[in-house]
Amino acid sequence: MAYAACASPAAPEGSLKYDSSTHKFRYCDDSNTWQALGGDVAAVNRFRGTEACAAESDHGRMIFGDAYIHVCTPYGWRTLGLGFTSPNPPDASWTGGYFVLVPSITKGNFGGRNGAKNICLSELASRNWKGKANAYMRGMLSSSKVRAFLCDGSTCENGQPSTSYRFALATVGGTASVGGDSFTTDGSGVGPGDNSDWSVATKFDMENRTEGYQWMYWTGRNAGTSTAWATTSHSVDVCSGWASTGGNGRVGSTGTGTSRWNSNYSSCNGNAGLVCFVDP
């Protein structure tokens, strides 16, 4: 119930307005005063829905544009008064995990498997990717749930046993449209159980489709078979346990078969991506 009323302009308690002179949102409080609301941004002439709204720190931001107030939420931008119309709402029916490519982010000296985990956590929180809203709402973007698809010379990270994972691509400013296909690991957490191409748009979209060039990502992994990645490290190409920019690191790349996790080697002084497990 509103009992107070603000003046200049007149409005009941709880009302919200945008002040074009100070570029802030203000609300009418219970002492008849217009107070500035935190997390405000300047008005925009045309709201496009592509403004930054990926990181958790963005949630709650508001933009005034096209005669509406738009709020950044874990589901993406919402327009007040227009209902739940996000193009990427969480898929409540999906109970599996995610297998997300974060492209072109690091040289080979990122600090081993734990360093890779930290990169995955940070980048998955700050970038857009298909399924992020679902993972966020299920509490999966945490240190206990996120790992890198990586071998460090002694140990390899594999999936959880008998678990389904959906593909996604996490790009800076991306539209969260790449991915959606899935695979299921065996009882040892090994996948993908098929010989399908990871470069297509329903997986990682690696070949010159989304951002103009082919992705490579660090794996440090032996070849395995055409339908199952290896559970052992490459004997040499691991950038000294992912602690050095000297030497080479084994990478995965476009195609089918073993090239998906053992395509070639790349200089540890060059940038490549990481594939991240997000466990259910």
N, C-alpha and C positions, 0 to 999 in steps of 0.2 A: 504494500500500500504506500502511496506517495503522499506525504503530509506537508512537505516544504515546497516552495516554488521560487525559482530563480528569476532574476530580471536581466535585461540586456544581453540576450533576448529572454523573454518570459518562457519558462518551461518548468514542468514538475520535476521533483527529485528523481534522479536516475537517468535523466535525459542525457543524450550524447550529442555533441556538435563538433564540427571542424572549424578551427579559427584560422582563417586564411592569412591573417596578419602575422601570427606567430608560428604558423605551420604546425600546430599541435591539435590533437583531439582534447576536448574538455568535457567533464561531466558535472551535472548539478548535484551537489552533496546535500546533507541534511541540515546545513546551516545557511541555505539559500545562496551558496557561492559556487561559481564555476571554477572547478579545479582542473589542472592539467593532468592528462592521463599518460602514464609512462609508456615507453616503447613506440613513440609516435614518429612518423616520417612525413615529409612534405607531400602535398598533393601532386598527382601526375595528370597530364592532359588526357592521356589515353592509357587505361589499364589493360595489359595484355595477358596477365596470368603467368608470365615467364619471369617476373621479378623474383629475387632470391627468396626461397621458402623451402630449403632443404634441411638445414641444420636445426637441431632442437632449440638452439638459441634464437632462431627466427620466429618460433611459435609465439603468437600473440601480437606480432607486428600488424599494423593496419595501414592501409593506403586509401586515400580518397581520390577517386577518378571515375570519369564517365557517370557522374551524379550518384555513385554508390560508394559505400564503405566496404572495403575488402579486407578480410582477416586471414593471416597465415595460421594454419592448423596442421596437426600431424597428417591430415589427409590431403594437404595442399591448400591453395587459396579458396576461401569461401566468400561469397558475396552476400552481405546482410540483406534479407528480404527476398532472396531468390532461391532459398532452400538448399538441399544437399545435392549439388550438381557437379561435384568434382569428377574429372575424367578418369581418375585413378583411385577410387575408394578401396578400402581394404577388402580383400576376398576372404570373408569369414569361413568359407568352406575349406580353405587350404590349411592343412595342419602339419605339412612337412617343413623342410628347411629350404635354404636358398644357396645357390652356387653362383657367385657374383664376380664378374671381371671388372677390376679397377685398372684401367689402362694407363701406361706411360707415366709412372709416378716416382720411381726410385732407381738409383744405382744399386750395385750389388752389395754395398756395405751397410745394409739396413739393420744389422744386429740380430741375425739368426731368426729362428722361428718365433721367438717372443717379440722381436722387433717387427716382424711381418704381421703378427697379430695386432700390435698397436697401430700399425699403418691401416690395416683393414678396418679396425674399429673407428678410427678417426675419419677415414674417407667415406665409409658407409654412412656415417652420421651426417656428413656435410654434403654429400652428393645425392642426386635424384636417381632412383632405380626402381624398376617394376617389382612390386611386392614390399617396398619399404614400409608402407603404412601398416600392412599386415604384421610384419616383423616387429615394428615399433609397438603396436598395440599388444602383442603377445610377449613383450619383454625380452626379445631375442637379440637386441643390439647391446650386448653386454660382454664383458671379458670372458665369462664362462661359456658363452654361446658362439663366439666368433673365433675362427682360426684361418690360417692361410693354407692353401693347397700346395704344400711345399715339403721338400726333403733337404736336410741340412748337412748331409755327409754321414750321419749315423741313424737318424730317425726321420720317418715320413709321417705327415699328417694325412689321414684318410677320413672318409665320411663316417658317420655313425652306422652301426650295423643295421641292415634291412630298413633303410630310411630313404624316403623320396626327397629329392632336391629339385628346385626350379631354377632355371637359368635366368640371369639378368645382367645388364651392362650398366655400370655406374659411371656416368659422364658428368663433367662439370656443366651445369646448366642444361642437362639433358631433359628429354620429355618423358622419361620413364616408360617408353613404349617398347624397348627391345627386350626379348626374352619371353618366358611363359612355358616353353617346353620343359619337360622334366625327365629325370632318370631315377632309378632305385638301386641302391647299393646292395651287395650281397651280405652274407652273415659276418663277413670280416670288414665291412665298410668300404669295399672296393667297387668301383663303377667304371664306366657307365653301363656296361652290359650290352652295348651296341656299337656299331661302326659309323654312326651318323656324323655329318659335318657340323662342327661347332661354329662355323662362320656365318650361318644363316641368321636372318633377323629374329627368329624365334629362340635363338640361343645367345651368341655373343655378338653377332653382326660385325665380324672382324674385317671383312674385305671391302674397304673403300665405300661404305654405305653411310655411316652415321657421321664420322668426323674426318673422313678423307684419306685414311691410310690404314695399313694392316697392323693389327695388334700383335705384340709378343709379350709373354709373361714368364717370370722366373718360376721354375719348378724344381730344378736339381734332381730330377727323377730319371731312373732307368726306363727302358722302352716298354716293358711289359708285353702285352699282346694287343691285337687290333681292337679288342672289345673290353680290355681291362687294364687300367693303369698299373704300373709297377709299384710295389710296396718297398722298394729298396732305392737308395740314393745312387746317383752317378758317382763314380769313383774319383773324378777330378773336378768336374764343372759345377762347383758349388761356391765359388768366390770365397774360399777359405772359411766355410761355414757361414757365408753371407756376412762377413766382417771386413771385406777388402774390396777395393776397386781394381786390384791387380788380378790377372788371369781371366778366366771365362766362367760363365754360368750357363747351365742347361736351361733352355726355354721351350715352352709350348707355343704353338702358332696355328695358323689356318689349316683346315683340311679334315681328313678322316684318319682313322687308325692311330698309330702311335705318335704321329706328329702333333696330336693334341696336347701331349705332355712331354714329348721328347722329339722336338722338331730339329733342333740344331743347338749350337752354342752361341753366346753373344758376349761381347766384352763386358766385364764387370764395371767398367767405367762409363757404360752407356745406360740409358734409362729403359726400363721395361716395366710391365705391370705386375699385378698379383691377382690371383683368383682366390676368393675368400669363401670359406664355408660359413654359413649362418645356420647353426644347428637348432632344431625345434626343441 
